[in-house]
Amino acid sequence: MKNTTVTFKKAKEEKTKLTMLTAYDYSFAKLMDEAGVNSILVGDSVGMVCLGYEDTLPVTMEDMIHHTAAVSRGAANALVVADMPFMSYQTSVYDAVVNAGRLIKEGHAQAVKLEGGFEVTEQIKAIVSASIPVVAHIGLTPQSVNAFGGFKVQGKNQEAAQKLLDEARAVEKAGAFAVVLECVPEKLASKISQELSIPTIGIGAGAGCDGQVLVYQDMLGLFSDFTPKFVKKFANVGEIVGGAFQDYIKEVQEGSFPAKEHTFKMDDEVIDHLY
């Protein structure tokens, strides 16, 4: 069954946990879709895990459209959400609507995600008014890493916690159909989840959220540059892949690959008559 914004609303009402994973290409999107994940996020995390940047800031609209289109071709049932990259919506409400529209028209996403609270409520309203569903993102917002002074847990003191709760209410009022809570203390995330009528999707925000999202390279052990505290490795695929690469190199060098079963035959007469 195709997942939609209605699916998210119904899951919140029925207290059914939602699942979301990142993907950046057709092959992994297809695997996730067949596994039954509710939503695939084409994250601007592509900049770090696929393109090798130190953070998400260099990612462009062209990057996001390219990867979103690939994912959309592999996702038959999952709701495809595309991240709006840095400076694609902060500059003006007009830019926000135009760029959100590009992710829908050219990338074939079904929704967009943008980071921020009070400062992006007008953008959320305008994008939603253009009939484009929006996922909000508060807490640790990676595009603000320089302003935060690094990747740090948000909302730990009274003032910061109240601000996050108020921002969650504000993005819901602006029209977001879901909100990602990143690196938020578990009790605060649970409080926000109870207060809102829209689903919360946690990443480093505890089990009290209405759903969870992870970067697939992290949860499969494919990205070894660093592992955040909130990541559980559900498999060490990186070790398997690395071992397979080593086996391939060894067999090619010793001449055992390709073997007879990997080659194509022809009549000896053809070879004999070559000159």
Helices and strands as residue ranges (DSSP letters): H 5-14, E 18-22, H 26-35, E 39-42, H 46-49, H 61-74, E 79-83, H 93-105, E 111-115, G 118-120, H 121-129, E 134-139, G 142-144, H 145-148, H 158-174, E 178-182, H 186-195, E 200-203, E 211-214, H 216-219, H 237-254, G 260-262, H 268-272
